[in-house]
Amino acid sequence: MARIIYIPFDHLHRKFGALKDADPKTDVIAFVESKRMTTGRNWHKERLFFLISSARHFAKDLEAEGFTVEYVKADTTTAGLTKIQAKYKDLSIVCTEPSSFTQTTQLAQFGVEFLENDFFLTPRPLFKLWAEKQKSFLMESFYRAQRIRLGILVEGKDPVGGSWNFDKKNRLPPPKKYEGPGYLEHPRDEIDTQVAQELNHTPTTTWATTRSGALAQLKNFIDNHFAEFGPLEDAMTTDNWALLENFFHFLMTPMPPK
């Protein structure tokens, strides 16, 4: 059945969410770049550059796959969806349940149908079941419960190696005159340049805005950062703003799709 599939800017993955079973022959893919996001929030321009450029690159990839893609600018998300739906009057709008509670409410009131959000390892209903049993909320308790539920580095209900974490060993100071590994710089293309001009911003080359860039960032971390990441992961110096920061945690999906 043909649909309009709305894609929030933090849901850019072909094999997760509403896109995992999307059909290029029938489905219309909708992106909305809203003024509320670009001017209505006190967000750093580096963040805006990353989000917008990533979305535009992803939209281009979907077009190359054969999808009909509607990428519009509007005052608000619902205003943009209204414009798109007017063009495809017989189609309903579906969306993976947004990560934002505010956007969830707004889209529900607009009549958008939600699909289960599988971008998180733990769906909201499962988190609610866990939370209802807790006397207090500790990240460590949640972390252990999910390790057991997902079977990650556990033997039954016990951690592999006998310890749940090694935080006490991961707090070493950096050696004297420690410089850390070099950063991976990402080349910028026409899409990046256009977004930068619209934001009136000169972006750094730190953030990957394409899938190929994200994979390169992962490889760079494994090759150059991973060996020292454990003991020095919390280390800071006055002359290096990132040290062993991986720069790809916000690019990752929760688990490789099967």
Secondary structure, 3 states (H helix, E strand, C coil): CCCEEECCCCCCCCCCHHHHHCCCCCCEEEEEEEHHHHCCCCCCHHHHHHHHHHHHHHHHHHHHHCCEEEEEEECCHHHHHHHHHHHCCCCCEEEECCCCHHHHHHHHHHCCEEECCCCCCCCHHHHHHHHCCCCCCCHHHHHHHHHHHHCCCEECCEEHHHCCCCHHHCCCCCCCCCCCCCCCCCCCCHHHHHHHHHHCCCCCCCCCCCHHHHHHHHHHHHHHCHHHHHHHCCCCECCECCCCCCCCHHHCCCCCCC
